[in-house]
Amino acid sequence: MDGTEANRRNCTRSDTAADSGPETKSDSRERVTLKKEIGLMSACAIIIGNIIGSGIFISPKGVLEHAGSVGFSLIVWVLGGGICALGSLCYAELGVTIPKSGGDYSYVTEIFGGLVGFLLLWSAVWIMYPTTLAVIALTFSNYVLQPAFPNCLPPFIATRLLSTICILLLTWVNCSSVRWATRIQDFFTIGKLLALVLIIVVAWSKSVKPQTAFEFIREPSVGQIALAFLQASFAFSGWNFLNYVTEEVVEPRKNLPRAIYISIPLVTLVYTLTNIAYFSSMSPEELLASNAVAVTFGEKLLGMFSWVMPISVALSTFGGINGYLFTSSRLCFSGAREGHLPYLLAMIHLKNCTPIPALLVCCTATIVILCIGETHNLINYVSFINYLSYGVTIAGLLFYRWKKPNLVRPIRVNLLVPISYLVFWAVLLGFSLYSEPVVCGMGLVIMLTGVPIYFIGVQWSQKPRWIYSAVERVTYLGQKLCYVVFPQGDPSETEPLTEKTEKSEL
């Protein structure tokens, strides 16, 4: 896992594999690298598709429960979208200033160094994203199997088996073609939006009763308000995922910020209108008694077509699985390229140009989490890490402004934007530490287990020769099995712009 030694050996093996492959004649004409196949529409679909998962179909109950009134819960949803917009503006600046795939990890590594970046990578690749994927896959399975088991929960084995099949299928699609994966993301994102539009139109045409929506009033405490924002922020999670695939975006310095500017306001608007639709058609008591708000909504207003809602939730989560696989594999790929993971994971298929080893690792880790069965406990632990990574990354933006003031920044947000986000972030994080110290402590322990791994696997440069030989043999075998090589990247596409570079371009 030592970065320098890894790259030296890796290039040797990659060249050997490439020379022995059938594409040798075309090597001079076309580089083997990640293809830029994500246009503006697909970029928007990645953001919208990863944000809109199961959250908007389930979270309204939690927000209302803690907010205490329908009116205040709507304020929470709007402000939650606003905070999400502040964070995404900061990520837009970082994404065009440091145009590397990998999102938070790449930015933190560039700004604070290898150890901090590795700790984020360690917890994300092995725990956070596999656990999130497992939860989404189980949600998909439960909704698909619900009609077959109307009076009870679906069997444990059935949900795990269907979840595994779903993950394997989408892993195969992502291994086969970036274009297929993005087309699936586009299709299911449109489907999610249509499902939410259906909720909005049906509720507003059949049962618009503002006086009903504001009947239930309760004075919330400061702690309850913080919990309401945490519930809403869960439904908005995924807003930073386009930054994980920056190198595959067409003209990233233009399309990355454009996609953010389009997607975040659109999601906030749709979420707010959807909640108004829920509150207009159901009393607060009915909404709080429901475990799946969208399903209860369908049973009440759609009659014989109530089956549309469970299918909509299932399709929404299916698209979410595809989006998480696509983006989390690029995080794994970026970490391996920096020498923080085995460098086999930084290789791509010689013909399809997809990171097959990284995708297989994400798939395997998710299936292992599914088999363990403790997904909900794990997700509580790693949610703290997730919020911690947001704050560290945006604090890094301020530090980077001070560290490299003359660096060319195609987008430069007002300092009030990151400061406002960090104030909100600190309040929520502080309340989380106060209210659930054990859960947050376990999250920190999970992250800090990466410290000895970093010093042994990455920093220790004088490893015994047999370790390098074993890694080389495993890597060579992996190259042969997956038909992968190290990508022939153009450094100018991922290096931060300097003042000299910008002037020369002008």
Secondary structure by P-SEA (a helix, b strand, c coil): ccaaaaaaaaaaaaaaaaaacccccccccccccccccccaaaaaaaaaaaacccccccaaaaaaaaaccaaaaaaaaaaaaaaaaaaaaaaaaaaaacccccaaaaaaaaccccaaaaaaaaaaaccaaaaaaaaaaaaaaaaaaccccccccccaaaaaaaaaaaaaaaaaaaaccaaaaaaaaaaaaaaaaaaaaaaaaaaaaccccccccccbbbbbcaaaaaaaaaaaaaaaccccccccccccccccccaaaaaaaacaaaaaaaaaaaaaaaaacccaaaaaacccaaaaaaacccccccaaaaaaaaaaaaaaaaaaaaaaaaaaaaaaaaccccccccccccccccaaaaaaaaaaaaaaaaaacaaaaaaaaaaaaaaaaaaaaaaaaaaaaaacccccccccccaaaaaaaaaaaaaaaaaaaaacaaaaaaaaaaaacaaaaaaaccccccccaaaaaaaaaaaaaaaaaaccccccccccccccccaaaaaaac
